[in-house]
């Protein structure tokens, strides 16, 4: 039987490599159902402006995506620009991409694209179910209700009337 081991994804990367990853959205690597257990690094020794965080763990120790975290204003600006470019590459408009990057939830292309569609919907949403949301927006989608709420918050931040 194999042994589980910790994996941080940034050992051996140079500062240039880390900044190149940041300029493309900040995703270092993903792992799932393997013997490698992703771990966060508060401060990357070879690049002290950067750290990592593990997201999407699905409640398991051996699943997750390792993403970069900017520890200085310069690093955060590089990372934010990379995330906006990544969303724009998926067809998301500029204002919605900027709002999605700043939102707590919504960095998924599906959520941001739904937020683009919601920008043109008029009126205030006052409901609490899929059916009410779909009737209000006129756009049924396969997103979870929480993701629909995130898309609505993003579209409001991007200038929905």
Secondary structure, 3 states (H helix, E strand, C coil): CCCCEEECCCCCCCHHHHHHHHCCCCEEEEECCCCEEECCCCCECCECCEEEEEECCCCCCCCEEEEEEECCHHHHHHHHHHHHHHHHHCCCCHHHHHHHHHCCCCCCHHHHHHHHHHCCCCCCCCCCCHHHHHHHHCCCCCCCHHHHHHHHHHHHHCCCC
